């Protein structure tokens, strides 16, 4: 029985040493993994490859942090010019609408003036005036039967 106890104690000691070895190995693996992650992970972006193809363009590899940072003022200028372009185009369209509206008003005013002028011309005709005077019997004016006389004055 003493031998069985000794055998059990040896087995327990072997298992403890094996578990310690496993813990040490897992700690070592963990440290190695962390070390590899620290080596590969950095805050700086890697430089894009010199090859420019469709995959790098569509994948967004061109827009690395370094490139964006170095060109930030260009991007700001492009955005500002775009906003100015849109604002000027909107203002131009508003001005064109105003011009069209005013041209339509001018055309209507010209037609109105033309019709008024036509009506006035019709009312001022000699025959029309004489007809109105005959109807009212207000005047002794009538159309001349004889042509006008030319009086010559010697100088």
HELIX and SHEET records of a PDB file:
HELIX    1   1 UNK A    2  UNK A   40  1                                  39    
HELIX    2   2 UNK A   54  UNK A   59  1                                   6    
HELIX    3   3 UNK A   65  UNK A   70  1                                   6    
HELIX    4   4 UNK A   72  UNK A  123  1                                  52    
HELIX    5   5 UNK A  126  UNK A  136  1                                  11    
END                                                                             
